[in-house]
Amino acid sequence: MAKTLEEYERELVALESTVKRAREKCAQFHSLNREMAAVRSETLQLEEEGKKELKQLMKDLKEQQEKIIKVGTSSNISTYEPLIKRGNVCAEKMEKVRLIRPLTGSLFLRLFLGRVNVRLFNESDKNKLRSEYHKFKDRTTRLYVLIPILILLVQYFQDYLKDLQWSMRFQHLWMLYYYVSLALRENILKMNGSKINSWWINHHYIASIASLIFLTWPHGPAYLQFKQQYLYTCIMQGCVQLVQNRYQKQRHYTLLSLGRASPMDLTSTETISQSPQSSSLIIVLVPVFFAQLMQVYTGYQLLVVCFVDLNVWQSPSMYREEMQTFSTGVLAIVLGFGNFIATVNTLREKIKRASNQTVDYTTKKDK
């Protein structure tokens, strides 16, 4: 049955009322945002003024304390200690106030996003940002393994598929997207409180450069000789990442439940959290170190090819793939050694932290 004109009129009036309420809420939202920006500006101004005053006050207190020490009236030294401690507490609180300051991030972020604020103040937005990062990692790590396998199949059946190296170009473009995306996401997460070793962000920068070099690498003898090993290496690294991600997630959930980790911490930073004798840790470390060793060895092989099979000493105007071979070899060695040093440093830090926690627990138990 068709509606009457009056029924359409009533529905339209109800819809207009809904739109009106939505616009009012939108105006209220923008008004609150303006108020928040004004409050933030006033807070940062107060913080700046307080910081200058505190700096001058602490300087005067320390000068007075040094004068008393020189005079030798040690009985009056203790009178300044409580004031200095209170000043240090004020300085710590001032640092927490600075957390509301807008941040544009690193030069890498500014090149892609411009000078925009990348700091989030809403906890739900922060959790969403972190959740999306881990979803991206989970999806792309599987693709990290799957895509090279498919390309190997394409090359195996190249007589039927007429592969004209389009599959390898796709692989290099995919790797460029992967590492640039990781670098962008991790930079923004770091600006919002996530703990991540700076090396891993730098690793993504270097890997992005290596992917660009691959795209410009002509299909000469060195490239054709190396591409199969490159695909096998990608598959191996992807499998290592799958094992590592599983372990890291389990450790992050454990540390989070014990109150030793922040919800904004990335599982990719929690590489080592147990003692070296742990069987689960050994299962992770062995393939991780093997992958890093293979990365260094691949770089060494490329340098050998560059200096033995290619004529790197000729004029650069005559280069065909000499520069790509040399650059990729150097970058592979840098990435392998950098990953090894970062992993070892993390291992040492975790062992030291675990031993300190054991000592503290033993001391409390004895008391």
Phi, psi and omega in degrees: 000129181290145179284152178277167179298323180295323179293317175300320180298315180296318179296320179293321178296317179296319179295318178297323177295320178296316179298320180297316180295321179297320179293324178295317177295323178296317178296321178296320179299313180294325177295317178296322178297319178295320178296319180296319179297321179293318178296319179297317179297317180293321179297315181293328177293317177296321179296319180295316179295316180295325180295318179295315180296319180295320179299316179293319180296316179295324177296316179296318180297317181291324177296318178295320179295318179295323178297318180295322179295320180294321179292326177102005178273077185294343182292337181266355182296319184296340181291336181269340183300313178300323180293320179293321178296318178296323177296321178294322177296319177299321180297320178296319179293325178297322179297324178292326178295326182293348181293345178272359180291131177297145180232138176264351177084195184283173177300323179301315179294319181294328178295326182267322187251343186085187182274070178248154179286124180251006179272132178256143181247349179267126183298323180295323177293321178297315179296323178295318179299314180293319179297318179294326177297315181290326174297318178298316180298316181297315182292312187287333178294322176294319177294330178303327178271317188291315185298313177299325178296316179297322180293322176298321177294320178299317181289330178293322179256034185294336178295330180267326184269353179055050181289118178251044180069011177293330181293321179290323177297320177298320179299315181292321176296320179297317180294323177297314177299318183299309185286324177294319179297316178298316180297317179297310183296318183288327174298314180293319178297321179295324177293342182250022170103359179285139178269117179213135179297129183300334181299321185292328175290316177297326177302318180292326175299310183295318179296326177295319178297318179298322179295322177296321179295320177302321181296331181266000185281116179291159183278066177267186182301318182294317181295314181295328178286329188266336192296325179295315178297324178299316180294318177298321179296320178298318179297316180296316180295322178296318178296320177297319179295323178298315178295316182294317180298320179297314179296316183297320179297315180299318180292322180294318178298320179295311181295325179294319179291332178274356180079018181260001180223153177268148176301336181274353178294145179268139178294337180292341179272343183268067185284315182234127178220002182237173177291152184299340182283350182295132182295322180295325179291319179297320179299327179280315187292321183301307178293329179297311180292325179295318179296321179293322177296318179295326179295316177296318180296321178297318176299319178297317179299320180296320179293323177297314178299320182296318185267344182255307185274332180255163181257082184286346183271357179284177179296136179304335179293342180263358181296141171247304178225012180298314184293320179295319180295315181295313182297316180295321178298315179297315182295322179297319178293317179299316180295317181296311179294319179298317178297320180296313181296318180296319180293317180295317179298320178295319178299314180297319180296318181292321178296317179296317180294320180295321179293321178296320179294324178294318179296316180297319180295318180296319180297315179295323180294321179294323181291000000 
